[in-house]
């Protein structure tokens, strides 16, 4: 549906009428500090511990107002026989706020989270050359950076947090498996009493013919060979013959 002619003028007059009835309030600045939005672009703070002197911020700045100086240092090998490495050490990090147009490109392209927006805006100077602030001043502004807003309850978990949690769970599982693999108790000495359910201590062998405990092994007896000769004056073995004075038939005396 096309708007009727004069609808824009009517809306503008409505806004004017609403504001005419409101009481005028004067901001008592600088005695009372204004309430700034959480994403206010005041100045840029530097967290130099995260800076690796990659020069991305200086190269991407449209105004070329970031000045960085550094030098290289040799790091000795961490292990014997290893190779020495070199790293960049930050010497100077300065921003000329007389040229900065507060676009925020340097903060967006920093891959190591070394630059942040600070809500500070009271840094006027009487000399334009004093608007080039070195890293000491940028470091002071870093502590005025507000905390990031809380994530939505239905938002996905950050990848860094998820990776750290998986690594911690894996390490805990490995430690639990290592503890289970270790023996619960040291082996008991021979002959010492053991806990219920443990291995029984070896018992001393019984003497043949000696009485044994009920249910224990019987004393070994001398076996008799089937069909063999019986002992003298003893009973005949099964299937054997008793000794006589008469020689067998067909034999000789």
Secondary structure, 3 states (H helix, E strand, C coil): CCCCCCHHHHHHHHHHHHHHCCCCCCCCCCCCCCCCCCCCCCEEEECHHHCCCCCHHHHHCCCCCEEEEEEEEEECCCCCCCCCEEEEEEEEEEEECCCCCCCCHHHHHCCCCCEEEECCCCCCCCCHHHHEECHHHHHHHHCCCCCCCCCCCCCCCCHHHHHHHHHHHHHHHHHHHHHHHCCCCCCCCCCCCCCCCCCCCCCCCCCCCCCCCCCCCCCCCCCCCCCCCCCCCCCCCCCCCCCCCCCCCCCCC
